[in-house]
Amino acid sequence: MGLTVAITGPTGEIGLPLLRELERVEAVESVRGMARRPFRPELAGWQKVAYRRGDVLDRDSLAALFEGADVVVHLAFSIFGGRGQTRRVNLIGSRNVFAAARKAGVKRLVYASSVAAYGFHADAPQPITEGVPPRGSEGFYYSAQKAELEAALADSLDGSDVAAYVLRPCVVAGPQATMLIDRVVGSARLGDPLPKLRRWAGRVPGLAPVLPDSGVHFQLVHHDDVAVALAATIEGAGDPGAYNLAGTGTITLGDVARAIGWHSVRVPRPLASLGGGFARRLAFFSPQLEWAIAYDHEVLMDTAKARQELGWVPRFDAQETLIQMAVGAREAGLLD
């Protein structure tokens, strides 16, 4: 018999491409998904996927989802909303998932972490390999929570027979993953107080919005390439452990601006870091401002381990992924 896979958070920017990928994987017989929002997999023509509404804060829902499953994939994570709002879902909910997976006796648990788990530190080695301990950035709630959860996962499964895989993708992008444009780019403007004026200006020739660019390079990975890596770990490729995921090449915020038809202004890094620090001090007005820390320092990952052990070869490089994301954002009306 093939594998039964249970997935938390399958309706997000990583989850939907993963469901599509698992429909093609012969080793997977059935897929169960659970999230809070309504979802009808039959509308996509998927034959393997069953879906139920539920919450990772509900242990009974998790127990029912994981019963008889061979592999658990944990994708459910609240990205935006601030430190306090996200903590309950991300930390308590994820610990519930880890405990329920252990109790259910699954073979493997695959957890989608992030490059942010490493933290954004000036003294970080470049490029970062999986041997670098994830220490997060305390001033950035998303980063701190990702690092904390990796430690919680290890504690939760200590002494069990569950094989844990931790995937650390960089910024996930593509036609169905436009969060960088929708939210992060907005945060990179350091809390612009005049968004309506800027949107109006963007409709006037020669007055397109301006995005400050400190020249910090970062990586992108296409959501379909992440799905392929997840599918490999679901099948048990490679040894349990952490794997970095990033497409070839890097981009800057200037590249993002050009892709979406904006202007960019080069800002010296010390000035950008000063502006980022100021934005984080104002994060109590908008938690999104904490994301400014992601542009203070380059955090580039080495992906040799995933390529060698998982046989993972990303199909899209950073520039191709950026272009597809910009097209998706434009079609979704995010740039109107």
C-alpha positions as CSV (number, residue, x, y, z in Angstrom):
1,M,0.0,0.0,0.0
2,G,1.0,3.6,-0.6
3,L,1.6,6.3,1.9
4,T,-1.1,8.1,3.8
5,V,-0.1,11.7,4.3
6,A,-1.7,14.1,6.7
7,I,-1.1,17.9,6.2
8,T,-1.8,20.8,8.4
9,G,-2.3,24.1,6.6
10,P,-2.6,22.7,3.0
11,T,-4.5,25.8,1.6
12,G,-1.6,28.2,1.7
13,E,1.1,29.3,-0.7
14,I,3.2,26.1,-0.1
15,G,0.3,23.8,0.7
16,L,-1.6,24.1,-2.6
17,P,1.5,23.4,-4.8
18,L,2.3,20.4,-2.5
19,L,-1.2,18.9,-2.9
20,R,-0.8,19.3,-6.7
21,E,2.6,17.6,-6.5
22,L,1.4,14.7,-4.4
23,E,-1.3,13.9,-6.9
24,R,1.5,12.9,-9.2
25,V,3.6,10.9,-6.7
26,E,2.9,7.2,-7.1
27,A,4.2,6.3,-3.6
28,V,1.4,8.5,-2.1
29,E,-2.0,6.8,-1.9
30,S,-4.0,9.3,0.0
31,V,-3.7,12.8,1.4
32,R,-5.7,14.3,4.3
33,G,-5.6,18.0,4.8
34,M,-6.9,20.2,7.6
35,A,-7.1,24.0,8.0
36,R,-9.6,26.6,9.3
37,R,-10.8,27.9,6.0
38,P,-13.3,26.2,3.6
39,F,-11.7,24.3,0.8
40,R,-13.0,21.9,-1.9
41,P,-10.2,19.8,-3.4
42,E,-12.6,18.2,-5.9
43,L,-12.8,21.5,-7.7
44,A,-9.2,21.1,-8.7
45,G,-9.8,17.6,-9.9
46,W,-7.7,16.0,-7.2
47,Q,-8.4,12.4,-6.6
48,K,-6.2,11.6,-3.6
49,V,-7.1,14.6,-1.4
50,A,-9.6,14.6,1.4
51,Y,-10.2,17.8,3.4
52,R,-11.7,18.7,6.8
53,R,-11.9,22.0,8.6
54,G,-10.1,22.1,11.9
55,D,-7.6,23.9,14.1
56,V,-4.2,23.0,15.3
57,L,-5.2,24.3,18.7
58,D,-7.7,21.5,18.9
59,R,-5.9,18.3,19.9
60,D,-8.9,16.1,19.1
61,S,-8.9,17.3,15.6
62,L,-5.2,16.6,15.2
63,A,-5.6,13.1,16.6
64,A,-8.4,12.3,14.1
65,L,-6.3,13.8,11.3
66,F,-3.2,11.8,12.1
67,E,-4.8,8.4,12.9
68,G,-3.4,5.8,10.6
69,A,-1.2,8.3,8.8
70,D,2.3,7.4,7.7
71,V,3.6,10.9,7.3
72,V,2.6,14.2,8.9
73,V,3.5,17.5,7.1
74,H,3.2,20.6,9.3
75,L,2.6,23.8,7.2
76,A,0.1,25.6,9.4
77,F,1.7,28.8,10.6
78,S,0.4,32.4,11.1
79,I,2.9,34.7,9.4
80,F,1.4,38.1,9.8
81,G,-0.5,39.5,12.8
82,G,2.2,40.4,15.3
83,R,4.0,38.8,18.1
84,G,1.1,38.3,20.5
85,Q,-1.5,37.3,17.9
86,T,0.7,34.7,16.2
87,R,2.3,33.2,19.2
88,R,-0.8,31.1,20.3
89,V,-1.3,29.5,16.9
90,N,2.4,29.1,16.0
91,L,3.9,28.0,19.3
92,I,1.0,26.2,21.1
93,G,-0.5,24.9,17.9
94,S,2.8,23.5,16.5
95,R,3.6,21.8,19.8
96,N,0.2,20.2,19.6
97,V,1.1,18.9,16.2
98,F,4.4,17.5,17.3
99,A,2.9,15.8,20.3
100,A,0.0,14.4,18.3
101,A,2.3,13.1,15.6
102,R,4.4,11.3,18.1
103,K,1.3,9.8,19.8
104,A,-0.1,8.6,16.5
105,G,3.2,6.8,15.8
106,V,3.8,8.2,12.3
107,K,6.9,7.2,10.4
108,R,8.0,10.7,9.5
109,L,7.2,14.3,10.4
110,V,8.1,17.0,7.9
111,Y,8.1,20.6,9.2
112,A,8.3,23.7,7.0
113,S,10.6,26.1,8.9
114,S,12.3,29.1,7.2
115,V,15.6,30.8,6.5
116,A,14.4,33.2,9.2
117,A,15.1,30.5,11.8
118,Y,18.8,31.3,11.5
119,G,18.2,34.9,12.4
120,F,19.5,38.0,10.7
121,H,22.9,38.6,12.2
122,A,25.9,40.5,11.0
123,D,28.3,37.7,12.2
124,A,26.5,34.9,10.4
125,P,28.8,32.9,8.1
126,Q,28.0,33.2,4.4
127,P,26.6,31.1,2.9
128,I,24.9,29.4,5.8
129,T,24.9,25.6,5.9
130,E,22.6,23.4,7.9
131,G,25.4,23.0,10.5
132,V,24.8,26.6,11.7
133,P,22.5,26.5,14.8
134,P,19.2,28.4,14.3
135,R,19.2,31.2,16.8
136,G,16.5,33.5,15.4
137,S,16.3,37.3,15.8
138,E,14.6,38.3,19.0
139,G,13.5,41.6,17.6
140,F,11.6,39.8,14.8
141,Y,8.7,37.7,16.0
142,Y,8.5,35.5,12.9
143,S,12.2,34.6,13.1
144,A,12.2,34.1,16.9
145,Q,9.2,31.8,16.7
146,K,10.7,29.7,13.8
147,A,13.9,29.1,15.8
148,E,12.0,28.3,19.0
149,L,9.8,25.8,17.2
150,E,12.8,23.9,15.8
151,A,14.0,23.4,19.3
152,A,10.5,22.4,20.4
153,L,10.3,19.8,17.6
154,A,13.6,18.2,18.7
155,D,12.4,18.1,22.3
156,S,8.9,16.7,21.4
157,L,10.3,13.8,19.4
158,D,13.3,13.0,21.6
159,G,13.4,9.3,22.2
160,S,10.7,8.5,19.7
161,D,10.9,6.5,16.4
162,V,9.5,9.5,14.4
163,A,12.0,10.7,11.8
164,A,11.9,14.5,11.6
165,Y,12.7,16.5,8.5
166,V,13.0,20.3,8.7
167,L,12.9,22.3,5.5
168,R,14.2,25.8,5.6
169,P,13.1,27.6,2.4
170,C,14.2,31.2,1.7
171,V,11.4,33.6,0.5
172,V,8.8,31.5,-1.3
173,A,7.5,33.1,-4.4
174,G,5.8,32.4,-7.7
175,P,2.5,33.0,-9.4
176,Q,0.6,31.6,-6.4
177,A,3.0,33.0,-3.8
178,T,2.9,36.8,-3.9
179,M,3.4,37.6,-0.2
180,L,6.7,39.4,-0.8
181,I,4.9,41.9,-3.0
182,D,1.6,42.0,-1.0
183,R,3.1,42.4,2.5
184,V,6.9,42.4,2.8
185,V,7.4,45.1,0.2
186,G,4.9,47.2,2.0
187,S,6.9,46.7,5.2
188,A,10.1,47.6,3.4
189,R,8.8,51.1,2.9
190,L,9.2,51.5,6.6
191,G,5.7,52.3,7.4
192,D,4.8,54.8,4.7
193,P,2.1,57.1,6.3
194,L,0.6,58.0,2.9
195,P,-0.3,54.7,1.2
196,K,-3.4,56.2,-0.5
197,L,-1.3,59.1,-1.9
198,R,1.3,56.6,-3.1
199,R,-1.3,54.5,-4.9
200,W,-2.7,57.6,-6.5
201,A,0.8,58.6,-7.6
202,G,1.4,55.2,-9.1
203,R,-1.3,55.9,-11.6
204,V,0.3,59.1,-12.8
205,P,3.0,58.8,-15.4
206,G,6.4,59.4,-14.0
207,L,5.2,59.1,-10.4
208,A,5.4,55.4,-9.8
209,P,6.0,54.4,-6.1
210,V,9.6,54.4,-5.0
211,L,11.2,51.5,-3.1
212,P,14.4,52.1,-1.1
213,D,17.1,49.5,-2.0
214,S,20.0,49.0,0.3
215,G,21.6,46.5,-2.1
216,V,21.1,43.6,0.3
217,H,20.8,40.4,-1.7
218,F,18.4,37.7,-0.9
219,Q,17.2,34.4,-2.3
220,L,13.9,33.2,-3.7
221,V,12.5,29.7,-4.2
222,H,9.6,28.8,-6.4
223,H,6.6,27.3,-4.6
224,D,6.7,24.3,-7.1
225,D,10.3,23.6,-6.2
226,V,9.5,23.6,-2.5
227,A,6.7,21.2,-3.2
228,V,9.1,18.8,-4.9
229,A,11.5,18.9,-1.9
230,L,8.6,18.3,0.5
231,A,7.5,15.3,-1.6
232,A,11.0,13.9,-1.5
233,T,11.1,14.0,2.3
234,I,7.6,12.6,2.5
235,E,8.9,9.5,0.6
236,G,11.9,9.3,3.0
237,A,14.6,10.5,0.7
238,G,17.8,11.5,2.5
239,D,18.5,11.3,6.2
240,P,16.3,13.0,8.7
241,G,17.4,16.5,9.6
242,A,17.4,20.0,8.2
243,Y,17.6,21.1,4.6
244,N,18.1,24.5,3.1
245,L,16.0,25.4,0.0
246,A,16.7,28.2,-2.4
247,G,16.8,28.7,-6.1
248,T,19.9,29.7,-8.0
249,G,20.9,33.3,-7.9
250,T,19.9,36.3,-5.8
251,I,17.9,39.5,-6.1
252,T,17.6,42.9,-4.4
253,L,14.7,45.1,-3.6
254,G,15.7,47.1,-6.6
255,D,15.0,44.0,-8.8
256,V,11.6,43.6,-7.1
257,A,10.8,47.3,-7.8
258,R,11.7,46.9,-11.5
259,A,9.6,43.7,-11.8
260,I,6.5,45.4,-10.6
261,G,7.0,48.7,-12.5
262,W,8.2,50.8,-9.5
263,H,11.2,53.0,-9.2
264,S,14.0,52.2,-6.7
265,V,16.4,54.4,-4.9
266,R,19.7,53.1,-3.7
267,V,20.2,53.7,0.0
268,P,23.5,53.2,1.8
269,R,23.3,50.1,4.1
270,P,24.1,52.0,7.3
271,L,21.2,54.4,6.5
272,A,18.9,51.5,5.7
273,S,19.9,49.7,8.9
274,L,19.2,52.9,10.8
275,G,15.8,53.2,9.1
276,G,15.1,49.5,9.8
277,G,15.9,50.0,13.5
278,F,13.6,53.0,13.7
279,A,10.8,51.0,12.0
280,R,11.1,48.2,14.5
281,R,10.8,50.7,17.4
282,L,7.5,51.7,15.8
283,A,6.3,48.1,15.5
284,F,3.7,48.6,18.2
285,F,1.8,50.7,15.6
286,S,2.1,48.0,12.9
287,P,3.7,44.6,13.6
288,Q,4.6,44.4,9.9
289,L,7.5,46.8,10.6
290,E,9.4,44.1,12.3
291,W,10.0,42.6,8.9
292,A,12.4,45.5,8.2
293,I,15.1,43.5,10.0
294,A,15.1,41.0,7.1
295,Y,16.8,43.7,4.9
296,D,19.5,44.6,7.4
297,H,21.9,41.8,6.6
298,E,22.4,39.2,3.9
299,V,21.4,35.7,4.9
300,L,22.2,33.5,2.0
301,M,22.0,29.7,2.3
302,D,24.0,26.9,0.8
303,T,21.7,24.2,-0.7
304,A,24.2,21.5,-1.5
305,K,22.8,19.2,1.1
306,A,19.3,19.2,-0.4
307,R,20.7,18.7,-3.9
308,Q,22.9,15.8,-2.8
309,E,20.8,14.0,-0.3
310,L,17.3,14.7,-1.6
311,G,18.2,14.8,-5.3
312,W,16.6,18.2,-5.4
313,V,17.2,20.3,-8.4
314,P,15.2,23.6,-8.5
315,R,13.7,24.3,-11.9
316,F,13.4,28.1,-11.4
317,D,16.2,30.6,-10.6
318,A,15.6,33.7,-8.5
319,Q,14.9,36.0,-11.6
320,E,12.5,33.6,-13.2
321,T,10.6,33.2,-9.9
322,L,10.5,37.0,-9.4
323,I,9.0,37.5,-12.8
324,Q,6.3,34.8,-12.3
325,M,5.5,36.4,-8.9
326,A,5.1,39.8,-10.4
327,V,2.8,38.4,-13.1
328,G,0.8,36.6,-10.4
329,A,0.5,39.8,-8.3
330,R,-0.6,41.8,-11.3
331,E,-3.2,39.3,-12.3
332,A,-4.5,39.3,-8.7
333,G,-4.9,43.0,-8.7
334,L,-2.2,43.6,-6.0
335,L,-0.6,46.3,-8.1
336,D,-3.7,48.3,-9.0
